[in-house]
Each structure stands twice: as structure tokens, then as C-alpha cells.
Amino acid sequence: MAVRINPSILAADFANFERELGHISTADFAHVDVMDNHFVPNLTFGLTMVERLQEVSPIPLDLHLMITEPERWAPAYAEAGAFSVTFHAEAATDVVGLARTLRALGSRAGLALKPGTPVEPYLELLPEFDQVLVMTVEPGFGGQSFMESTMPKLALLRNAVDSAHLDLWLQVDGGINEETIVTAASAGADTFVAGSSVFRAENPAAQIELLRSTASVSAHAH
């Protein structure tokens, strides 16, 4: 199973994004958290900022939209060239319709689930998505502790994906470091968002490599 490491720029130095993106050029994707101060109690980046990041990033952008009314706003991010656009199940009124729109615009479509959101209602819809993001913290702020209680949900998803032979990435986001990545990879995740653990490391490239190799070993052991 291929393992992907997507550092979250929420933990980067906002005044030096171009330099910070350069530090993570060996990662698979740059994870960009778009928060609207409505769906979550925090405000981060909007479309103009993402368009500019798209121009300077050495790696593709993996967008996580923590916003209300994603049907209205998400397509513009796909049009801006984002490789992947993930929206929240709790915020969307038509998850399948929006996923199809994003795919038609050339982006991968992702569905995000908050820690308390059950996955069962979405299991039969999995072929409509390219990625499911299991939040391992409550969305809205960086630097929180990993919630191990979300692992059964992840294992259920891994089982469903493997049984149906789907090309679907399972992403985890929140409190991912060299310890918790073992737990998440063992439960079936293959795509890992890490913020502070990468950007606060003395050598971000070495930390990305450490996370990647640690996750690979755990995934294969699983």
C-alpha cells in the first residue's frame, strides 16, 4: 500500500509560505485547511490565497474545506487547479452531486467526517469519492491531540474499500506524529496529514521521510 504524507500548512509560517512550501517539497501533497469561521470557529485561507499557493507550491494541493455551503464554494477550488478537494459530510446537502461536480472539474473528490460522525450512511456511496478523510481531532484548530476513538471507523472504511477493490485513499488528519501514525496506519489509513510534527521539526524533509517509512512499515504489518 502506497503511503502519502501531506503536511498541513496551518502549522507553517504564514508570512513565508513560499519558503515553507519549499521545505516540504519531498512530501506528496500540501494540505490546505480552508476554514470559514462558521462551520468551524476559526478563519484561515480563502480562494485568492489558494490560487496564489497553487502558483508557488512545488507539490500539488490537497484542500480540506471546513466550510458551510460547500456546494456553493467548493467548485471554485477545483477550478483553481487543486489536485484534491475534500468537503465535510456534515455541511453538504448532496454529497454525491458535489463529488461528481468536483470530479467533472478535474479534481479528486474527498469526503470528510468529524470524529462523532458515523461512516455507515456513506459506505455504499464510496465509489463516488476518491478520498475519505477521518478527522482524528475536532476540526477547527491545529495542534490538538489524536483521538484513538476514531480508529474503529477507519478500520470499517479500510475493510469496505478492500472488499470492493476501490481506488479510494483513506486520510487521517489531527495529532499525527511518529507515534500516532503507527496506530492510524495499522487501522488502515494510507494518507496522513501532519502539521506541527513536520513544520516544527528541525529538518522537515527528514521528518517527512521518518513519517513515511514508519507508516509504510505499520501498513504492511497490517
C-alpha positions in Angstrom: 0.0 0.0 0.0 1.4 3.4 -1.0 1.7 5.8 1.8 1.3 9.6 1.3 2.4 12.4 3.7 0.6 15.7 3.3 2.0 18.4 5.7 -0.7 20.9 6.8 0.4 24.5 6.1 -1.8 25.5 9.0 1.4 24.9 11.0 3.6 26.9 8.6 4.9 30.4 9.0 2.2 32.4 7.2 4.5 35.3 6.3 6.8 33.0 4.4 4.6 30.5 2.6 6.8 30.1 -0.5 9.8 29.3 1.6 7.8 27.0 3.9 6.4 25.1 0.9 10.0 24.6 -0.3 10.8 22.9 3.0 8.1 20.3 2.3 8.9 19.7 -1.4 9.6 16.0 -0.7 6.1 15.5 0.7 3.3 14.1 -1.5 0.9 17.0 -1.2 0.5 20.3 0.7 -2.6 20.1 2.9 -4.5 23.4 2.9 -7.2 23.9 5.6 -9.9 26.4 4.4 -11.9 27.5 7.4 -14.8 30.0 7.2 -15.3 30.9 10.9 -18.8 29.4 10.5 -18.6 25.6 10.1 -15.6 25.8 12.5 -14.7 28.6 14.9 -11.6 29.7 13.0 -10.8 31.6 9.9 -7.8 30.7 7.6 -7.4 30.9 3.9 -9.8 31.7 1.0 -9.8 31.2 -2.7 -7.5 34.1 -3.6 -4.9 32.7 -1.2 -5.3 29.2 -2.5 -4.9 30.4 -6.1 -1.6 32.0 -5.2 -0.4 29.0 -3.2 -1.2 26.9 -6.3 1.2 29.1 -8.3 4.2 28.7 -6.0 3.8 25.3 -4.5 6.3 22.6 -5.7 3.8 19.9 -4.8 0.0 19.6 -5.6 -2.6 21.0 -3.2 -4.8 18.8 -1.1 -7.6 21.1 0.1 -9.8 20.5 3.2 -12.8 22.7 3.1 -14.2 23.2 6.7 -16.9 25.5 5.4 -20.7 25.7 5.3 -22.5 25.5 1.9 -19.7 23.6 0.2 -21.9 23.1 -2.9 -21.7 26.8 -3.4 -17.9 27.3 -2.8 -16.1 24.0 -3.4 -16.2 24.0 -7.3 -14.2 27.2 -7.5 -11.3 25.5 -5.7 -11.4 22.7 -8.2 -11.4 25.3 -11.0 -8.4 26.9 -9.4 -6.4 23.7 -10.1 -6.5 22.0 -6.7 -5.5 18.3 -7.1 -7.9 17.2 -4.4 -10.9 19.0 -2.8 -12.4 17.5 0.4 -15.6 18.8 1.9 -17.5 17.9 5.1 -20.3 15.4 5.1 -22.0 17.4 7.9 -22.0 20.6 5.8 -23.1 19.3 2.4 -26.8 18.7 1.4 -25.9 16.5 -1.6 -22.6 14.7 -1.1 -22.8 12.7 -4.3 -23.8 15.6 -6.5 -20.9 17.7 -5.2 -18.4 14.9 -5.6 -19.5 14.4 -9.2 -19.1 18.2 -9.9 -15.6 18.2 -8.4 -14.6 15.2 -10.5 -16.0 16.8 -13.6 -13.9 19.8 -13.0 -10.8 17.6 -12.9 -10.2 17.4 -9.2 -10.2 14.4 -6.9 -13.3 14.5 -4.6 -12.9 13.9 -0.9 -15.5 13.4 1.9 -14.5 14.5 5.5 -16.1 13.1 8.6 -15.8 14.7 12.0 -14.9 12.4 14.9 -18.5 11.9 16.0 -20.0 11.4 12.5 -20.7 7.7 11.8 -19.4 6.3 8.5 -22.1 3.7 7.9 -24.5 6.0 5.9 -21.7 6.7 3.4 -20.4 3.1 2.9 -22.5 2.4 -0.2 -21.5 5.8 -1.7 -17.7 5.2 -1.5 -17.3 4.7 -5.3 -18.4 8.3 -5.7 -15.3 9.5 -3.9 -11.5 9.4 -4.3 -10.7 10.0 -0.7 -12.4 9.8 2.7 -10.9 11.9 5.5 -11.4 10.6 9.0 -10.8 13.5 11.3 -8.7 12.4 14.3 -9.4 15.7 16.2 -12.4 18.0 16.2 -11.9 20.3 13.2 -11.0 24.0 13.6 -7.6 24.2 15.3 -4.1 22.8 14.7 -2.0 21.2 17.4 -4.7 19.0 19.1 -4.3 15.5 20.5 -5.0 12.5 18.3 -8.4 10.7 19.2 -7.8 7.0 19.1 -11.6 6.5 19.4 -11.9 7.2 15.7 -9.9 4.1 14.7 -12.8 1.7 14.5 -14.4 4.0 11.9 -11.2 3.9 9.9 -10.9 0.1 10.1 -14.5 -0.2 8.9 -13.7 2.0 5.9 -10.5 0.1 5.1 -12.5 -3.2 5.1 -15.2 -1.7 2.8 -12.5 -0.3 0.4 -10.6 -3.5 0.2 -13.7 -5.7 -0.1 -15.0 -3.6 -3.0 -11.4 -3.2 -4.5 -11.9 0.6 -4.7 -9.2 3.1 -5.6 -10.0 5.2 -2.6 -7.5 6.9 -0.3 -8.1 6.9 3.4 -6.8 10.1 5.0 -6.3 11.0 8.7 -5.9 14.5 10.0 -5.2 15.7 13.5 -2.4 15.0 16.0 -0.4 12.9 13.6 3.2 12.3 14.6 5.7 9.4 14.6 3.8 7.6 17.4 0.2 8.1 16.3 0.9 7.4 12.6 1.6 3.8 13.7 -1.9 3.5 15.2 -3.6 5.1 12.1 -1.6 3.1 9.6 -2.4 -0.1 11.4 -6.1 0.8 11.3 -5.9 1.3 7.6 -5.0 4.9 6.8 -2.7 5.5 3.8 -2.7 9.3 3.6 -1.5 11.3 6.6 -1.9 15.0 7.3 0.8 16.2 9.7 1.1 19.8 10.8 3.3 20.7 13.7 5.2 17.5 13.6 6.6 18.4 10.2 6.8 22.2 10.3 8.2 22.4 13.8 10.8 19.8 13.1 14.5 20.9 12.8 14.6 19.1 9.5 11.1 18.9 7.8 12.4 16.7 5.0 13.9 14.2 7.4 10.6 14.2 9.4 8.6 13.6 6.3 10.8 10.6 5.5 10.5 9.3 9.0 6.7 9.6 9.0 6.6 7.9 5.5 8.8 5.0 6.5 7.1 4.5 9.9 3.7 4.4 8.2 4.8 2.1 5.5 6.1 -0.5 8.0 2.8 -0.3 10.0 0.6 -0.5 6.9 2.5 -3.6 5.6 2.4 -5.2 9.1 -1.3 -4.7 8.9 
